[in-house]
Amino acid sequence: MNREYEFSVVVFAKDTAKLYRTFKNVREVTAEGTVQILAVRTAGDMDIPDEQDMRELEEAGEKEKELKAEELDKIYGEFNPEDSRFREMLDDRDLIYIDGLECGDLVAELKDKVAGSYVVFAKAGIRFSAKSSVEVRRCFEEENRDVVITKIRGKENIHVREHNNYCDLFTEKTTLDNNVYLLHQLYAAYTFAADQVKWVSEIRPEIWYLDVMIMVYQSVVSCRSLGVTSGEDIYVQIFADHLMVDEWKNMLQDRDQLEVFYQEFFRKIADCRIKENPVHEKNADYVLLYYSAKIADIIFDNEELDEEKKCRYEEGIESFLKQMEFPEIVMSNPHISRANKVYLLRKYYPDICKKFPDQADTILNPIYDNLRVKIFQPEKDQMHCEFSIVEPVSRTNRAYMMTGGNTYEARWKYTLERTGWCREESAIEKLYIVDIPLSEIREFISWGTGTDGQVNKMYNISYGKYVPFTKKLPLFLHIEDKLLYLNEKVKTIRGEDQEDAKVLGHQYEVTVEPYSQSREKQLKKKRTKAIFSQGKAGKKAVLVRKLHEMQKAKQKKQIWLISDRTTRGDDNGEVMFRYLCANPDPSVEPYFVVNKDTQDYVEMKKLGKVVEPFSWKHKLLFLLNEFSLSSQANKPVINPFGKLEYLYRDIIYDKKLVFLQHGVTKDNQSKWLNKYNRNLFGFIVSTKPEYDSAFTYDYFYPEKNIWLTGMPRYDRLVHDERKYVTVMPTWRKSLSSGTDARGVWQLGQKFQESEYFHFYDDLLNNERLLGAAEKYGYTICFMPHPNTIDGLHMFRHDPRVKFMDSSYSYKDIFAQTDLMITDYSSVAFDFAYLRKPIVYSQFDRDSFFSGAHSYTEGYFDYERDGFGEVEHTLDGTVDRIIEYIADSCQMKEEYRKRMDETFAFNDRNCSKRVYERIIENR
């Protein structure tokens, strides 16, 4: 067949903005008349870049273009002829627009219209480098390839890294048989000879990406010759490449969509593997194993998935595994946990040790189990260590810590995680604790495993953020008369041909040396040189560390950093700061941390010292501080250095954080507040049930870290009722686009389309409610959560409703409100402390506690323990509010009794108790 063009680029698009981005790029980087574009409209919501994506666009100088493009999409909608961008594309003589929603047979249409010698399938939004088409054509013509792949420029996630590693390691001898590690997910990086494309029977606009992935899979594993472009300036640029992967990954989280994924994708590539007898069987199996692992994880983790589907999916996976003849791709697969590798090898390849003895040993031998040192801190005259080992369920080994000639058995204290393959539990992550006398530490510190008194040293060791070491830098620790630092050792095994030596990994254990000034000087010099080599950030770190050393030497008072949100005070942090300023401790110098452009900065500066978050002064104070006290436990509080914390790890690893709380912890927040994620020095609680829950759920703190004191902000609660009915809902993590660089949660772009928005917009504009409020002399008020306050302007503003923003103090709102309407927010406890009535409006209870938010349902039962009625509908909420205001918002005895029985204290001494606990545990 004669081909009119060199290339045909098939672009699947949901919106004009992304399609136009790719269209303009192709026209800019290729010669006129050489590239045909087939623009295919697909179904689904347009992709919205998150904050990280926008930062990526900003770094590439594309943010402004993206924002303008999105604004035009909002004005014109999808593919509107009135949109000048869309008209420009339609007028292009080398572009064919195909409405995939209207086309009866999209495959037939594409096969008929493709007129290029080489074909690329792309998602709208990608861009090609200026010279890529020339290099791709050269690979086809000079190297006689059937498929050519190109490196990807984008965020460095595991899929991009694997793809680019394959390209970097490619040589003339490379094939998909001797280097199988290519998943074909990032299909825009593949170009096919047109006559080598293995077309699927259909491309459906709703799941076109699955069909394209099948087509790419079939074409690649069946190709005769695969090539890779060369040159650093040859690449495909994929902004927000996670969106390409997220489309199918999101399907796995939905029970109905998981069935579609299994039937329409997994089964089809499995059938292709069996029936088509592909040229590159090993790569075909590698890809199938990857998706098998993804489905197996869902089967194990998703308790709501019915048994019939679990059995069917497991049977499909097992059918593939039984016929797979390449166990080596299990052992070397980066997408399968080591525990699941052990499970698969033992179940399906019992003779693996005979064929690959050295490689199998690295998987099956317990000395290579994943061990992570989570906490490594001197406490008085001991070294306290907490570490976890991911152990196969069949293993009964004990764990040890060794130093010099002594061996100390560790105590198995907690079970952190359970992992499995399909319905079988494969491993348990066990948390061990051990204390070693500092006087006994010498020569080295290592970890071991064993049974019956036989202890073997372990090698696969990593170090967490609460350990003073990092593999990236030669940091060291000076304790008493000893110097401790990591010592790198290279461990090798024989290669697959049993002859070539292959590096297994760089293993690290702790070396212990007697202290001397000369040796410390040598280690400091080595550390400084390594930090300085870390680019611009490293050079700054050398300076900051020097300033820290100088300031530490002349520091007379202990620094305490106190904060609420970076954007305002008005919470437990502010109250605690006021207490410390009013009751000064001669040994303490408190600082309040808040943005300089806020009113709270001005107000707090009248009381004491204030510092702006993320400023270099704040970072230096953080290195110097004894305690951080905050109502938050986010980035500015736990680590203002972000990804660069490793440059200061040996200084900040044991920083003490007193979590003052943002509210009573009534639900299970152990997922993010547990010891190994936050390592709180003091965890403030206010009620006895809350205190008990800290030991019921997996927070993993001992009693000494849980402080029953009451929250400081309770000290300032007063009565000043003004006949306000205040609606104060919490936020929804699912409506956020993530945090910005400063750790502040950003409102997602689909907020206005959400059920959450529509419920409260309807409630605040309910005529029956507003009429009753007027009748009884009440004002309806709305105080959104700080994480949703940026969306306040989106609501309809009835003049009878008082809309509150961040200029309003919570103290005043609690004082002036007669009746509170909330959902799951812990502000209800503040209101209950004042013995005022509350109504819970929980229209989305199931989805809220389904895992979409940052915590799961805990000990607090709203019907049994709540301080007011629970409503689930808009009408029910309105009825209940009217009932209360018609009765002058009187407290009901049932709920007053609950309030009286809930709180451990009912005084104004919470701040004092917090201070006393800090001093007591100092």
N, C-alpha and C positions, 0 to 999 in steps of 0.2 A: 504494500500500500504506500502510495506517495504521501509524504508528510509535508504540510504547508509551513509548519513552524519547527524551530529547534526544540522548544519546550511547550508543554501544556501544564499550567498550574491550576489545579482544581481546588478552589477555595470554598470551604464550607463556612457560612456566616449566619449569625443570629441578628446582627445589627449593622447599620451602615458604617459606624465609626471604625470598627475593627476591619471591615472589608475594605474601606477606603484607605486605611493605613497600609495594608498589603498591596493594594492596587497601585498606589502612588510609589511605593518602594520598588515594585517590579518595573514600573515604567522608568524610574530614575536610574536603575542599575543595569538595564539590559538595552541592547540596540533595538531601534524601532522595527517592528514587524517580525521579531524573532521569537516572541513569547506570546502564546495565547493564554488568556485567563478565562476559566469557566467558573463563574460566581454562582454558588448554589445556596439558596436560602434554606435554612433548617429550622426546626422547631425548638422551643425552649426559651427561658429567660436569658437576656443578655448577661454576659459576664461582667461583674463589677469588681474592679481591682481593689484590694484591701490596702491598708496603710503601708505595708511593706512593699507592695507592688508600686504604689505611688512614689515611694522613696527611690525605688529602682528606676522608675521613669524620670525622676528628677535628676538622678546621677547621670542619666543618658541624655539630658536636655530635652526630654519629651513630655514632661509633666504638663506644661501649659497646653500643648497640642491635645493631649488626652482629655483634659478638662473641657476644652472648647468643643472637642468632638462629642463628648458625653452630653454637653449642654444642647448641642444641635439635635442629638438623638432624642432628648426629652421634648424638644420643640416639634420635631417632625414625626417621631415614631420610627417604625422599622420600614426601610426601603420605600420611602415616599417620593414620588416623582417631583414634588415641590421642593425637595431637598436638592440644592445645587450639587452636592457631592454625588448623589445618586444619579442625577442627570448627566454629570460629567462621565461617570462610568458607563452609562447606557450609550453615550455618544461615541465611546471608544470602539473603533472598528474591529479591534482584536480582543474584545471582551464579549462573552456570551453570558447572559443572565438566565439562570434556570430557577424557577420557583419550585423548590423541592416539595412544598406543601401541596402543590397543584399537579405536579408531574406524576403521571401514572406509573411509569417504569423508569426510575432515575438511572439505573445501570444501563439500560438500552440507550437512553438519551445521551449519557456521557460517552459510551463506546462509539456512538454515532458521531458525536461532536468533537471528540479529542482528535486534534490534527497535528500534534507535536511528536517528534521522534522520541522524546523523553518526557516522562510524566511525574509530577509531584502532587501529592495530596496534602493539603495544608488547612489548618484552622485559621480563620481570619484573625489578623493581628500580628502574624509573624512577619519578619523581614529577612531579606537575603543580603549578604555583603556584596559590595560592588563587583568583585571578581569571581564570585562563586559560580555563575553560569558558565564562564569560560573554562574554569578548572574542572567542573563536572563534565562538560562536553569532552575535554581532553581525556579524562579517565575512560569514558565510553569508547572514544575513537582510537586512542593510542594503546590502551590496555585491554580493549575488547571486553568490557564488563557488561553484566546484565543489570546489576544494581550498584549504585554509588551512594555512599553515605558521607555526610558532612558533619563537622564538629558543631556543637551548639554553644551559643553564647547566651547565658541567662543565669538565674540564681543557682548556686552550687548545691543542689539537693542530690540525693543518692542516685536518682535516675539519670540526671545530667552527668554526674560524675562517672557513672558506669559507662555511659555512651562515649564520653570524651576519652576515658581511659582506653577504651577499645580502639579509638581512632589514633591515639598517641602511640600505642604499642603495635600498630599494624605494620607489617612488612610484606615483602613479596611472598613469603612463605605462610602468611597468616590465612587461615580459612575458618569457617564456622564449625569445623570439626576439631581443630586444635586450639581454638580460642572462642568458646561458645558464648561468652558473657555479653549478650546483646538482646535486649528485650523487645525492641520494635515498637515501643509505646509512643516515642516521640517521632511520629511518622513524617513530620514535615522535613526531617533531616535525611529522608530517603528519596532518591530519584531512580525511576525504573525505565528501562528500555520499553517503549510502548507495547511491543509485541510480547514482552515477558510478564506483563501484569496478569496475575491470576484473579480475574474478576469474580466477585461474589454474585450470587443469584439476585440479590436485592440490596439496595441501600435505603434504609428507612429514615426519614427526616427527624424522627424522635430519638433514634439511637444510631445515627449515622456514624458516630465515632467508633462504636463496636464493629460495625460492618467494615469500616476502613481498617481498623486494627486486624481484623480477620484477613482482609485482602493483603495487607502488608506482610502479615505472618506467612500466609501461603506463598506469596511471591518470593520472599527472602529465603525461606527454608528449602525452596525448590530451585533456586537460581544456580546456574552453572558457575558463575564467577562474581564475587562481590569485591568492590574496590572502595578506597577511602581517599577523599581529596587531601591535598597537602597544602601547607601554608597557613600562617597565623591569621592572615587577613581573609581566609576563606571560612565562612561560617553561616549558620542560620541563627538569627536572633529571635529568641522567644521571650517576650516580656511576660511575666506571670505564668511561667511554664507549668506551675502547679495546677492551673485551671485546666490544662490539657489532661492531666492525670486525674484531677479531682472529679471530672465528669463521670468516669466509670467507678472510681473509688466511692463516690457518694452513693452509688447504686447499692453497694454492699451494706450500707447502714439502714436501708429500708427493706422490710421483708418482701414486699411485692416486687420491688426493683431487683432485689437479689435473685429472685426466681427468673426474671428476665435475663439478668447477667449470666446466670448458670446455663439456661436453655439456649439463649441466642448468641452467646459468646464462648463460654467454656466448653460446652458440648460440641460446638462446631469446630473449634480448633483441635479438640481431642479426636473427633471423627476424621479430620483432615490428616492428623498424625498417623492414624491407623490405616485409612483407606488410600491415601495419596502416596504413601511410601516416599517421603521427602528425601532430597539429596542429603541434607544436613540434619540427620536424625538427632544428633546430640543437642544441637541448638534448639530443635523443635521441642525436645524433652525439657530443656532448660527453661524455656518459656512456659510450658505447661506446668512445670514444677512450681514456678513463681506464682501463677494464678491458683494452683492447688493450695499453696500455703496461705494465700489471702483468704480463700473460702474456708479453709480449715480453722483459721483464727476466728472468723465470724461464727462458725459452728460452736466453737469452744466458749466464746465470750458472750454470745447472745442467748440469754436464758429465755427470751420471749419467742424465739424461733421454734415452730412446732416440730415434734419428733419425726413426723413423716418426711419433712423436708430435710432435716438433719441426716436421717438415714439415707435418703436418696442422694444427697450431695456427697456424703461420705462414700457411698458405693461407687459413685462416678470417679472420685479421687483415687479410691483403692484400685479400681479397674485399671487406671492409668499406671499407678505405681507398680502393680504386679507385672506389667509387661515392659517397664522401663529397664534398660540394660546398662545404664551408665550411673552407678552409685557414686562415682567421683564427683558428679555435678551436685550431689547432695552435700558432700563433705566441704566443697569449696564455695557453696552458694552463699552470697552475702545477705540474701533476703530471708534466710531461715535461721531461727535462733539455734544456738548450739544445743540446747536441751531437746529441741525437736529433731535435730540431726541425729542425736543419740537414739531417740525413739524410732526414727525411720530406719536407721541402719540395723538396729537390733531386730526390728520386725520384718523388714523386707530383704535385708542383705546380711544374714547371719555369718556368711563366710568372708565378709569384707576384709578381715585382718589378714587373710591369706593372699589376697590379690594386691592390697595396698596397705601393708603392715604399718609403715611409718605414719602415713596420713590418717589411717583409722585410729592409731594410737592417740593422735592429737585430739580426736573427738571423743573417744571412749574412755581414755584414762582420766581419773578424777583429778590428777595434778593439773589438768588444763581446764577444769571448771572455771566459769567466770566468777572471779572474786573482786568485789569492789569495797575499798576502804572508805567508809562514809564519814567517820569521825575519828580523829587522831589528835588528842589534845592532852597536855599535861594537866593533872589535877592534884594539887598538893604534892605528895611525894610519890605519885604514880603516873604512869602513862595510860590513859584511858583510850581504848580503841573499840569501835563498833564497825563491824564489816559484814557484808552479806555474800553468800555463795549461792549460785543457782545450781541446784543439785537435782539430777534425775530422781524420780520418785522411788525407784528401786534401790537407791543408794542409802547406806546406813553409816557412812563414815562420820567421824568426829573431826572438829576443826581445832586448829592450834595456832598459837603465835609463838615464834621462836626468837631468841636473842642469845648471842654467845653460845654457851653450852647448855642453856636451859630451854625447856619446852613447857608452855602454859596452855592448858586446855581451855577453850572458850566455851561460854554458856550459850546454848541456843535459846534466845529470848523471845523472838517474834517470827511469825511467817509474814513476809511482806507481799509477795505476789505468787500466784499460781499460773502456770502456763500449760498449754496442752495442744494436741493435734486432734482436730475434730472433737470427738466426745471423750477422748482419753486424756487424762492429766499426765503430762510428761515430766514436769519439773516443779520444784518449789524453791522460791528464793528465801533462804533462811537468814535471819539476822543474828549474829553472834556478838557477844560482849566479853571483853577480857581486860583485866588491869594488871600491869606489870610494874613492880617497884622500880623507880628511876635508878636506884643504886645498882640494879641487876642488869641494866641495859648496857651492852657492849658489843663491839665488832659489827653486828648487823641486826636488823629486824626483818624477819620474813614470816610468811604464813604457810601452814601445812595442813594436810588431810591424812587420815589414816584409820586403821582399825587394829584391834588386838595389840596395841602398843607400838605398831609400825607406823611411823610418821614420815611422810614424803613432802618435800617442799613443793609449793604451788607456784605456777608461772604466769598464768593469765590474770594479772592483777592490774586494776585501774584505781584511780584516786579521785575522790569527790571534792566538792567545793569547801568542805569543812576539814580539809587536810592541808597542811602547810606546803605541800609539794605539788608540782605539776610536771608532766613529761615534756612540756614545751620549753621549760627553763631550768637551769641548775640552782634552784632555790635551796636554802638550808635553814635549819632551826638550831638555835643555841639554847640548850637546856642545862642548867647547872654547870657541870664540868664536861659537857658533851656537845659535839657537833653532829647533827643528823642531816643527811641529804640522800637523794635518790641516786642509785648507781645503775647505769644501763648495761645490760648484758644481752648479747645476741644469741638466740637459740636457732639452730638449723635442723632441717630434716633432709632426707634424700628426695629428689624430684620423682615425678611419676615414672620416669624411665629407670628408676632405682640407681642412677649413677650421679646425676647432677645434684649438687647441694642446693637447697632452697631455704631461704630465711623464713622461719616460722613466725618470728616476731621479735620485737625489742622488749625484753623483759626488764623490769625494774624492781629492785628491793632497796630497803633503807640501809645505808651504810652508817655506822656509828664510829666516831673518832674521839679521842680525848681532846678536850679544849686546849687551844693555845692561841695567843694573839696572832702569831705569824700565820697559822693555818686559817684562822678566821679571815685574816686579811686576804689570803689567797682566794678563798671562797667568795668573798665580797667582790674581788676584782673579776673573777670568772662570771659571777652573777651580773655585775654591771655591764660587762662586755656583751653578754647574751641579751640582756634587756635592750641595750643600745642598738643592737642589730635588728630590732623589731620595727624598724621604720620610724616614721614621725611620732607615732604613739609611744614607741619605746624610748625615744630621746626625751619626750616629755616626762615619761615615767621615771627616768633616771633623775631628772631635776626634782620632781615631786618627792621621790623617796629620800633624796638628800635633804630637802626641806623638812620632811617628816623626822628624819634622824636628828636634825639640829633642834627642832621645836620640842621633840620628846625629851631631849637632854635638859632643857631649861623649863619644862612644863611644871607648874606648881599646883595647879588645880586639875581635877578630873573633868573632862568635857562630856556633857550629856547632850545629845542631839534629840530634839523633841519635834514632832510633826503630826499633822493630819494629812490632808491632800496637798499636793504641791500648789494647787490653785486657791486654797482657802484653809482657814482654821475651823473654828466653831465646832470642835469635836473634843474627844477625850485628850488629845494632844494639847490643844489650847488650854483646857482647864488645868492640866497637869503643869504646864509652863507657868500659868498664873500662880499656881500653888507654890512652885519652887521660887518664883520671884518674890512672893509675899512671905515665904518662910525660908530664907536663904540658908544653904548649907555652906559653911566656909571652905569645904573641900571640893565643892562642885561649881563648875561654870556652865550654866545651861544656855543653849542656843535654840531658837525656834527656826524651823526650816519652812519657808514659804516663798512663792514667787514675788519678786520685787514690785511688780505692777498691780498688786492687790491691796485692798484697803486693810486686810489683816496684817500685811507687812508693816504698814504705818502704825496700826494699833499695838502690835506686839513690840515694836521698837520703842514705844513709850515705856514698856515694862522692863525690857532687857535686851539682850543681844539677838539679832536676827541674821540669817544667812540665806542666800538664794540657792535653791536646789540645783545641782549639777554645775554650779560655779566651781572654779578651782579652789576657792576658799572652802566651800562645802566639802569637796573631795579630800582636802588636806585635813579638815576637822574630822571627817569620817575615819581617816587613818589614825588619828590621835585619840578618838573618843573611847570612853569606857563603856557607855551605854547609849543605845538608841531607844527612845520611847515613842511609840506611834500608834495611832488608831488604824494605821494601814500596815500591810506587810508586803509592799510592792517594791519595784525597782529602786526608787530613790532612797528607800529605807534600808533595804538589805544589801544593795550593791549599786552605788551611783556610777560605777565604772563600766557597767554593761559587759560586753564581750571582752573587754580589756582587763577584766578582773584578774586574769592569770598573771598579769604584770605585778600585781600586789598581793598575790595569794598568801604569801607567808606572813603578811601583816594583818589581813582581814579575815583569815579563816576562822578565828575564834571570837569574832565580834559578838557582843551580847545585845540581843534585841528583846525588849519588853513590849509585848503586843498588848496595847491598851484596849484593843477591840473597837470595831465600828458599831457593834451592837451585840446583844446576847446571842450566843451560838446555840440556836435551837435546832438546827439541822446538821447533818453530817458534813462537815467541811474538812474532813481529814485528808482528802485527796490532795489539797494544796497546803494545808497548815500542819501536816505531819512533821515529825522531828527531822526527817531526812530530806525534806524539801525546804523547811524554814529554820529549823534548829533554834526554837525560841528559848530564851533564858527565863522569861516569865510570861505566862499565858493567863491574862486576867479573865476571871469569870465572876458572875454576879449572883447566880442562883445555885442551889444545891443540885438540882437535876442537871444543870449545865456542867457543874463540876464532875458529877458522876459520868456524864457522857464522854468526858475527856479520856476515860479509862475503858469505856464500853466500845468505842470506835477506834479505828486504827490510827491514832495520833502518835502512839509510841513514846509518850513522855512519862517520866517517873513523877511521883507526887511532888517532888521539890520544885518542879517547873510549872505546876498548875496552882495559881494563886486566887483564892476565893476572897476578893476584896470589895467587889462592886466597881462599876465603871466611874472614873472621875467626873464625867459630865453629870452624873446624878446629883452631885453636890450643888449644882446651880439651878436645879429645877424649881420653879415657883408657879404660883397661880396668878393669872391676870386675864380671865376669860372675857372674850368679846363677841360671843355668839358666832364663832366660826365653826364651820364643818369642813375639815381639811382632808383632802384626798392625797395620800402619800404612798404611792406604790413603790416597790423596789424595781430593779432593772431586770433585763434578761440578757444573759451573755450571748444568746443566739442572735440578738439584734445588734451586736457590736461587730465592727470590722477589725477588732483587735486593739492592741495598745500602740501608742506612738513611741518614739525613741525615748521619751521620758517616763514611760510606764503609765500614761493616762489612757483610759479606755475611750475609744472613738465610736461615735454613733454610726451604725451601718446605713448604707444608702437605701435599703429597702424598709427602713423603719416605718415610713408613712403607709406602707402597704400591709403592715403586720396586723394580726388580730389584737395585739396589745394596744397599738395606737388607736384602732377603731373602737375598742371597748371604752377607753377613757375619753376619747373624743365624743362618743355618744353619751356617756354618763354626764360629762360636763355641759352638754347641750340638751339634756333631757328636760323637756318643758314641764313635765309633771313635777320633777324634783325642784326646778328653779321656781316654779309657782308656789310650791309648799314652803320653800325657804323664805320667799317674800312674805307669805302669809304669817309665818311664825317669827319673822324678824331675824333670820339667820343669813349669813353670807357663805356661799360655797367657795372654797379656796382649793387651789391645786398647787402642790409642791412636788415637782418631779424629782426623781433620783438624780444625783450629780452626773451619773453616766448617761442620762438621757436628756439633760437640761438643754443641750444644743438643739433639740427638736421642739422646744417650747413654741416656737413661732409657727409650727406646722398645724397646731390645733386651731379649731374655730374658737374665736374669743368672744363669747357672749359678754356684754358689758356688766351683767349681773354676777359674773364669776371673777374672783380675785386670783390672778395668776402670779405666782411667786417665783423668784429666781434666786441665784446665788447671793444676792444682796440681803436676803432675809436670813436671820439667825434662827437655827433650830431651837435654841433656848426660848426665843420669843414665840415661835410657832407653837411649841408645846404649851407655853404659858397661856396663849391667847385662844387656843382651840378648845371647843367644848366637846366635840365628837370627832374622832379620827376614823377615816376609811383607809384601810391598807389591804395588802394581799398576803404577802409572806414576810414583809419587812420586819426587822427586829426593832424598828422605832416604836412598835406597839409596846415594848417593855418600858421605854421611857414614859410613855403615856400612862401605862399601868402603874408606874412608880408614883404618879400623881393621882392615882385612883380616879381616872376618867374613862368614859365608855368608848368602846372600840367596835367596829364592824369589819370583818374580814370578807373581802370580795375576791373569790378564787375561781375565776371563769376558765382558767387554763391549767388547773392543778395537775392533770396527767402529764401534759407536755413539760411543765415546769420541773417536775421531779423525774423526768425521763432520762436526765443526763445532759439536757440541752443547756442547763445553767451550771454554775460553778460548784454546786453542792447537791447532795441527794437528801431525801427525807430522813429525818433523824428521830430523836426520842419524843419531840414535841408534837402531840396530836392536837390539832386546832379545835376539834369538837370537844375533846376531853379536857385539854389543858388551856385552851385559848381564853382570852379575856373579853370575848364578845361572840355574837352569832357569826356563823360562816355562811355566806351566800355564794351561789355559783352562777347566777345569771344577772343580766342588767336589771330586769324588772324586780328580781328579788332584792338586789342591792338598793334600788330606789325605794322600794316598800319599807325596808328596814330603816333607812335613813329618816324617812318621813315619820315612822313610828317613834323614833327617838326625839326628833325635834318637836313633835307634837306634845311630848311629855317633858319638855325643857331639858332634854339630854340627861335624865336622871340615871345614876348608876343602878344596876340591878344587883341584888344581894348575892346571887349566885357567882357573879363575876368578881364582885368585891372580895368575896371569900378566897377565890383563887389567887387574886392579887396579893392578899395578905399572906398567903401560904407560900408564895413563890420566892420572894426575895430573902436573901440571907441577912441583909441589913436594910434598915429603913431610916438612915440618918444622913448626915452631910459630911461624912468622914472618909469617903472612898479614896480621895487623893492622898490623904494621910496614910491610909493603910498600904497603898501602893508604894509610897516612898519608904515606909518602914520595912516592907518585904524586900525591896531592893537593897537597902542597907544591911538587912539581916543575911542576905545571900551573896553579898558582894565578894 
